[in-house]
């Protein structure tokens, strides 16, 4: 049995000058890169093989992250499906001068497990244990259903 908690991944990055825009704020693309890496590691802790990013839901920037801040990313697999899995990532910024920590971002990423030919392969099931894990497990199914609806709409629009 693979527990949801087995996928927990935490990363810390320091915002350096090359990571910022002209206002001294962390570049959104750099943060998206870190989120993707942290989520991918979490996914691979469940699947034991490389998974590819299939989508990112609603990445909303709640507060800027400044030059010199430490960025803590926390990822966990919320639920697995046939060949895909949802990973939730929370992002916190720590002001290294004051110690203030603030929630900056959250995102849900979908990964698909594929073989060497790029064909989807089955993903092991994860088991939620805590009440919070069970809540996130249930909510992941609803988000998946909404993603599939959106995907179908996009397919029809592009035809």
N, C-alpha and C positions, 0 to 999 in steps of 0.2 A: 504494500500500500504506500502510495506517495501522498504525504500530507501537504496541504497548501503551504504550510510554514516552511517546508523543505526548499521552496523556491525563493524564499526571502533573500533579497540582494540589497546591499547598501553601498553607495559610492559617495566619495567626497571629492570635490574639485575646487580649486582656488581660482577666482576670476582675476586674470592677468590683463595687462593693457591690450594685448593682441586679441583678446576675447570680447572687447567692448566697441561700442559705436562712439561717435564724437561727443556724446553726452555723458560718457563714462558708464553706460549701462551695458549689461551682458547682451550680446547679440542673440536674437531669438533663434537663429539657425544653429548657433553653438549649443544653446540649451536643448534644442530638439535632438541634436546629435548625442548629447549626454544621456537624455531620456531614452533614446533608442538603444544605446549600448547597455544601459542598466537593465532595461526591459528584456533585451536579448539574452543577457546572462541569466536572468530569472527564468526565462522560457527554457533555456538549455539545461538548467538544473532539473527540470522535469523530463525533458525529452531525451537528453544525453546526446543530441545531435544539433547541428545548426538549423535554426528556423529563420524564415524570411519575414520581414515586416510586410504585412498586407494592408494595414491601415492604422490611422491615428484618429481618435475621436476627440473633438472639442478641446483642443489645447488652448486654454485661456490664460493670459498673463494677468495675474491678480495684482502683482506688485513688482516694480523693477528690482533687478539684482545689480548691485553696484560693483565697480572695480574694488578689489580687495576683499569682497565678501567670500566666505566659504559656502559652497553650494552642496547640500546634502540631498541625495536622491535615494528614495526607498521604493523598491519594486517588489511585487508579489503576484504570482499567478492567481487570478480570481477563479478561473474555471477552464477546463479543457472540453473540447468538443470532438468531432470525428478526426479531423486533421489540423484543427486550429486551436488556438488558446488565446484567452484574454489576459493581459497583464496590466495591472494598475500601477501607476507611478505617482508618488507625491514628491514635490520639490520644496525644500526649505532653504532660505538664505540666512546666513549668520553674519552679522556685522562683527568683524574680528576685533574692533576697538571697544565696542560696548557689550558684546555678548548677546545682543538682542537677536532672537530667532523669529522669523516670520514665514508663514506659508506663502509660497510664491506661485506655484502651479500644481495642477494635477492633470493627468492624461490617462486614457485607456488606449492600449495598443493591441492590435490583433496580429498574431504571428501564424504562419502556416508552416508545418513541418513538411519538408520535401526530400525526396531521394536524390541521388547524383544526376538523374535525368530530369530533375525539376518536377517530378510528379508528386502530388500530395500523398503522404503516408499517415497511418494512424498515430494518434497522440495518446500516451498513457493517461488514465484518469487520475485526477487529484481528489483528495477527500478533505473537505473542510471540517475542522474540529471545534473551534471557538464560535460563539454566537456571531461575532463580527465577520469571521470567515464564511459562515453560513449565509449571512445577509448579503455579502458581496458575491457569493456563489450564485444565489438566486437572482440578484440584480443583473449579473452578467448574462444570464439567459435572455432577459428582456432587452438588454442592449444589443445582443446578437440578432434577435428578431428584427429590431429596428434597423440595424446595419444591412441585413439581407433585404428588407423592404426598400431601403435607399438604393442598394445596388441594382435591384430589379428596375426601379424607376430610371436610373441612369442608363441601363441597358436599352430600355424602350426609347429613351430620348435620343440615343445615339444611332438608332436603327433607321 
